[in-house]
Amino acid sequence: MHPQDLQHTARTVECFLNALRLEDGPARTELEETLVLWLVDTARLEDDHLIYEACAISCYSRGHVTAYYEVPLARLEKTLWCSARKLSEIDGPTFSQHAQLVMRGTGGLVLTLPKTSNKAIKA
Amino acid sequence: MTRQPAFTRFSYQHADGVSRSPLRIWFTGTSLLIAMATTAVLASAFAAVLLAVPLMAWLATPRQLLVGPRYLLCGNTIVYFGNVKRMTLSPALGKLRLECTSGTAFVLERRRFPRSTRTAENLLKHKTNRFERLSAMVIERVHAASANAVLITA
């Protein structure tokens, strides 16, 4: 892994969690670090990725879920796909029924950091 | 995706590998080809000196520490300010230790700032100034992100 890869992956995961409208705070940064380190792990393959669906993030490696994190504070009803370098909305029904990835891009996503309340930081 | 967040860059001699920009890789490859072609055509020792150009371009890649609004990047290490639970600052030793909730730790060391002066008496002063500036920035951002983080001055 090169430092530039880590920087790129950190930015991709940051946008991924921004798209879920997760406010910044200890709960988010713990999850964010876990996801970044999972993606940059030397054991990862190029096709390994994260999927957000129905308030949960699944880590897919070699087509199988190897880790699962519930994100009850997420405020997005779409299904997202995120690799170490790219992020995209995917077609939810196609993924859940046929396990196929139909990329829709990032056009309808808000990728900026949600406004953080003081309550979230002190939690 | 949106633009990269604004990072403050510091030259820092971390022990991990370096990442070379596409421009540097292109320049190194092109200058190597020119140097080899020139050496082959002229067949002189002078032409062989040209081989030093790609070598210098390859080896002179800067090692950096990047401080962003939410995390810092140093080589293969990423530290989220919100995950820091304890900071131990040792001004005498020139070290700032950041301990995270995951159990990992990152140590910022004064000795890893590069030499920017030739005089020995100014060297420590320059490194100390940079260490203090970076430490203050990191401590401020950790406090802003994690209200429970403790700062201990050793």
Contacts between the chains, C-beta under 8 A, distances in Angstrom:
chain1	res1	chain2	res2	distance
A	1	B	76	5.7
A	2	B	17	6.2
A	2	B	18	7.7
A	2	B	19	4.0
A	3	B	16	6.6
A	3	B	17	7.2
A	3	B	18	6.9
A	3	B	19	4.7
A	3	B	64	7.9
A	3	B	73	6.5
A	3	B	74	8.0
A	3	B	75	5.5
A	3	B	76	6.5
A	4	B	19	3.5
A	5	B	19	7.3
A	6	B	73	6.2
A	6	B	76	6.1
A	6	B	78	5.9
A	7	B	4	7.8
A	7	B	66	7.0
A	7	B	73	5.5
A	10	B	71	6.6
A	10	B	73	6.9
A	10	B	78	5.7
A	11	B	1	7.2
A	11	B	4	5.8
A	11	B	5	7.6
A	12	B	1	7.1
A	14	B	5	7.9
A	14	B	70	7.4
A	15	B	1	5.0
A	15	B	2	6.5
A	24	B	70	6.9
A	24	B	82	6.9
A	24	B	145	7.5
A	25	B	82	6.6
A	26	B	82	5.4
A	26	B	83	7.2
A	26	B	101	7.5
A	26	B	146	6.5
A	26	B	148	7.9
A	28	B	82	7.4
A	29	B	70	7.3
A	29	B	71	8.0
A	29	B	80	4.2
A	29	B	81	7.7
A	29	B	82	3.4
A	29	B	83	5.0
A	29	B	145	7.3
A	30	B	82	7.9
A	30	B	83	6.0
A	30	B	101	6.3
A	30	B	102	7.4
A	32	B	80	6.4
A	33	B	78	7.0
A	33	B	80	5.2
A	33	B	83	5.8
A	33	B	100	7.7
A	33	B	102	6.7
A	34	B	102	7.9
A	36	B	78	6.2
A	37	B	78	7.8
A	40	B	76	8.0
A	87	B	1	6.4
A	106	B	1	6.4
A	111	B	1	5.8
A	111	B	2	4.7
A	112	B	2	6.1
A	121	B	82	7.9
A	121	B	144	8.0
A	121	B	145	6.9
A	121	B	146	7.6
A	121	B	147	5.9
A	122	B	147	5.0
